[in-house]
Every structure is written in structure tokens, then in C-alpha cells.
Amino acid sequence: MNLIINLIVYLVVFGLIWWLISLLPLPAPVAQIVRVLFIVLLILIVLSVFGILPGGYLPPIRL
């Protein structure tokens, strides 16, 4: 259960950051690079929450 809560919290924070970045008036090439980096980060978050990749950089959330 704690695993699901961690994943939900990380995805909500990730979504809020994505939304704030999307409000910036970035040129098209920079926006494309930022979009690719966010997708890679999303994949890393999901894989590290489920323990497939070591996610020492993601702090555990204690409720």
C-alpha cells in the first residue's frame, strides 16, 4: 500500500512540475528537449518506485 501511495505522490508532484514548465514560453527545440527529459524522468520514477532500478535519489515518503 505504501508503494502505491509513494507512486501517486511522485506522479502528482511530477505532473505539477510538468504543468508549470509547460506554461513557460520556450522555443520549439528547447520545449522538445524538455519534453523528452520529462518522459525519461517519468520512466525512471516508475521503475525506481517498483524496485526495478535502484532509486536512491528518490526519498521515501513517510505518512
Sequence and secondary structure as in RCSB ss.txt:
>XXXX:A:sequence
MNLIINLIVYLVVFGLIWWLISLLPLPAPVAQIVRVLFIVLLILIVLSVFGILPGGYLPPIRL
>XXXX:A:secstr
 HHHHHHHHHHHHHHHHHHHHHTS   HHHHHHHHHHHHHHHHHHHHHHTTSS  TTS     
